[in-house]
Amino acid sequence: MFKQILLPLDLSGRNGRTIDTARELAQLHQARVTLLHVVQQIPDVAASELRAFYRRVERVSARRLGHIADRFSARGLRVAVAVCIGEPAREIVKTAASKKIDLIVMGSHKVRPGPPANGWGTTSYKVGIFCQCPILLVK
């Protein structure tokens, strides 16, 4: 059913369950997994002004994703690594469309009840609204 899984990661320490869930689904469906990290672009500053900074962050991010990818490869899974710069939700949706992703597995944190402004602007919410493929949120 799922042949292309996208796993967006923020590279925090809270990704363990999300990574494990994606790995189990990939094994179950013999799917290819793309690990994605989006480096948040600094607003109101041209990317060209920070080119060297972004290159360093991209290298470090790719190295960290590579370590995670090794855990997938060790189980015989096909895995790719991608790092880009931009607004996370937008880049996740673009990547899902361009790679013909069947499922996005991403982490989500608890949102407090209350006015919509309290949590409805999260990355997972935005991806859920704009993405065309199924999304599994792992808490």
N, C-alpha and C positions, 0 to 999 in steps of 0.2 A: 504493500500500500504506500509506504513512504520510502522513496528512493533517494531523495535529496533533503537532508536536514541541515538547517542553519542554527548554529548555537552562538548567539551574541553574548559576549562576556565583558564585564566591566573590570576584570582582573583584580577584584577585591577578594577578600578571604571568605566571602559568603556564597561562592559558586559551587561548592561541593555537591550538594544534592542535584543541582541543575546539570552539572557535568555527568554525574552518575546516571541520571534519568535519560539524558541524550544518548549516552553510551549504550545503555540497555535497549533503548528503542532502535538504535542503529544496528545492534547485533540481531535483534528480533526480525528486523526488516531487511537486513543486509544492505543498509543504506550508506551512502557517502555523506560525510559530515563536513561542513565548513565552519570552522571556528572564526568568529569575527570580533574584532575589537575596534570600536570607533573612538578615536581621540577627539574629545570635545574641542571644537575650534573656539578660540578666544574671540568673543564678540567685538565688533568695531575695530579690529586690527587686521590689516591685510595679511593673508597667509604668507605672502612673499617677504614680509618684514620679519617673520619668525621661521623662515625656512630651515635654518640649521637646528633650531629647537625642535621643530616638528620631526625632522629626520631622526634626531636622537630618540625622541619618544616613540617613533614608529619602530626603530630597531629594538628598543627594550621591550616594547609590546609584542613584536613578532617573536622574540626570544622566549618570552613568558608563554605565549600561545604554543610555541614549539614544544615546550615541556608538557603542556596539557595534551597536545597532539600525540606525543609519544605514548600516552596512556591508552589512546584509541588504537594506535598502530600495534601496540603490544598484544591486542586482542584480534589482530588481523583485519581491522576496519580501515576503510579508505577515508583519509582525512586530509583536508586542505586548511591553510591558514591565510587569513586576510586581515589587513589593518588599513584603515582609512581615516581621514580627518573630516570632521563636519559636525552636524547636529545628529546625535545618535539615532533617534527614531527615524529620521529621514533616510539616513544611510542604511539602516537595517531594512527598511521597506524597499529601497532601491536595489540593494543586494539580493533580497529575496526574489524580486521580479527578474533581475538580470540573470540569475543563476537557476531560474525555474525551480525554486525551492518548494517542496511538498509540505514541509512542517517546520515551524520555528519553535524551538524549545528555549525559553528564557526565564530567568529568575524574576520574581516580583516580591516586593516587600509589602507588609501590611499597610493599609491606608486607613486612617481614622475616619469614622463616619462624620458627616457634617456637610457643610457647603461644598459644592463641586470643586471649588478652588483648592480644597484640602486633599490633594492626591490625584485628581483627575488629569493632571498635567504630567504624570509619570511617563517614562519612556515606554513601559509595557502597555499602558493605556493607549498612547498614541499609535503604537505599532498595531495594536488590536483593532483600532478604528480604521487605519489606512491600508493594512496589508490584505492581500487577496487570498492568502493561503491560511490553513489552520494554524493556531498558535496554542502551545501548551505552556501555561504559566506554572512555575514551580515555586512554592513558598517554603 
